[in-house]
Amino acid sequence: MRNVDISRLNEMYLDILKELGNIGAGNAITALSTMIGKKVDMQVPKVKILDFQEVSDIFGSADTIIVGIYFDLDGDVNGNILFALDIKSAASLIWSLMGLEVKEEFDELEKSALEEIGNIMAGSYVASLSTLTSLNMKISPPAISIDMAGAILSVPAIKYGEISDKILFIETQFIEGEKLIKGDFFLIPDINSFDLILKALGVEVNGK
Amino acid sequence: MENKIYRVGMADAKVTQSPGILTTIGLGSCVGIVLYDPITKISGLVHIMLPYSNKISDNSNKLKFADTGIQVLIEEMVKLGANPKRLISKIAGGAQMFSSKINSDIMNIGERNAVATKEVLGKLGIPVVAEDIGGNYGRTIEFYSEDGRLLVKTIGYGIKYI
């Protein structure tokens, strides 16, 4: 098995991944804006590379409750996508979409609304990557989990764990009305797909 | 004497002696493995992410895997004075965080981690005296080296000692 060392990806790869994240997230947010029928302002996404130890704390603490919406990715590129949101952001999205105030817990209707929001955002994210790379990619139906950040983020961490000791994700922040919504996209291509994406973009993978 | 709390992250391990407390917060598909020598009360906790190190090309991080993680933990505990023949274990985690609709490898990784953990412990002759494994929810665990209790906390699935 070949090994893509994420920690040693050079600046150029990072720029490309950042740009992919930018375009993907831009499309995702345009889709969201269309869905809720309101203008959404997006800030420039940040590409983050963290150790396993740090990743469970990106929402403050490993026991912070967050929402995770998870997809399988298949086609030319195989892998997974996780869209993670803090509870406040998820509640804001529900409010924007349905005009419902989330009480203490998300009920089934609200959960499926979140799955649908995730579905549309991840779908347009992937569609833009697919156009950019001319690689065929499609996502599975969404699966949702509302639980401790550490537990949800263990899923992408394990996936990355098979190829690296680091984890890469794209943090997006957008503002709808007066509400700041923060969401993190984890695009986790399988080992072979990682190279394929870079190659499709004309990047030579040097070294191993 | 103050009870010191040691936090163990992903692919991480800590050892302590009574009355130290070992904790890992938000275990998902990973498995938290506690080893305990009931006589010396020397305790260790390792938070593994993947089953076997020989399945992965980059396996330099020993604490990431069940097989090598348990090995390292035992070595560290023996250094503190634990007797490897006396060790018992308690394990928790191995959840499937995202259920049903999707059918992929990662879906079973929790289960595979739990199975590998038990195989490795079995081969070493270390009995698993308590476990809280599986489900589709996260767990926070705290191990009290003073009396060997393991606290398991969840969101919506209760709190218990095992």
Interface residues (C-beta under 8 A of the other chain):
Chain A: M1 R2 N3 D5 F52 Q53 V55 S56 S61 A62 D63 I65 G68 Y70 F71 D72 N80 S140 P141 P142 A143 I144 S145 I146 D147 M148 A149 G150 A151 I152 L153 S154 V155 A157 I158 K159 G161 E162 I163 S164 D165
Chain B: G9 M10 A11 D12 I25 G26 L27 G28 S29 C30 M49 L50 I56 S57 D58 N61 K64 A95 M97 F98 S99 S100 K101 I102 N103 S104 I106 I109 N136 Y137 G138 R139 T140 I155
